C-alpha cells in the first residue's frame, strides 16, 4: 500500500460513496469534532445475523489502521479487516429508506434491516 506521512494509508480496504462522504461531513461539521477525530468503521458481535457494523466518529485507538478516503480520515481496527475488505458504505436519502447502507461482499447472509450480517 502507498503511504502518506508515517501512518496514513491511501489504498483503503473499503469504499465510501460520494453520498456517504457528503452526509458524514455534514455530521462532523454539526458535532464540531477536532482534527483528531475520524470515522470509525468496524464490526462487533451481535445483531440478528451474528455481526453488527460499527460506524461513528472516534479518535485513533491501539491496533487501528488509518486511511484517508475522499478527504475523510477513517479508522479501522486491523482485526476487523477480514470482515470489511471491499465493503461499500453509502447513504440513501429516499422516500422508502434514509440512512447508511452497507454492501459487504464478505457477508454470507444479512438481516432484513441490513445492519447485521454473518460471515
Secondary structure as GFF3:
##gff-version 3
##sequence-region A 1 119
A	DSSP	beta_strand	3	4	.	.	.	ID=ss1
A	DSSP	beta_strand	8	9	.	.	.	ID=ss2
A	DSSP	beta_strand	15	16	.	.	.	ID=ss3
A	DSSP	alpha_helix	18	31	.	.	.	ID=ss4
A	DSSP	beta_strand	37	45	.	.	.	ID=ss5
A	DSSP	beta_strand	51	59	.	.	.	ID=ss6
A	DSSP	beta_strand	64	69	.	.	.	ID=ss7
A	DSSP	beta_strand	72	77	.	.	.	ID=ss8
A	DSSP	three_ten_helix	78	80	.	.	.	ID=ss9
A	DSSP	alpha_helix	81	84	.	.	.	ID=ss10
A	DSSP	beta_strand	88	93	.	.	.	ID=ss11
A	DSSP	beta_strand	98	103	.	.	.	ID=ss12
A	DSSP	beta_strand	109	110	.	.	.	ID=ss13
A	DSSP	beta_strand	116	118	.	.	.	ID=ss14
###
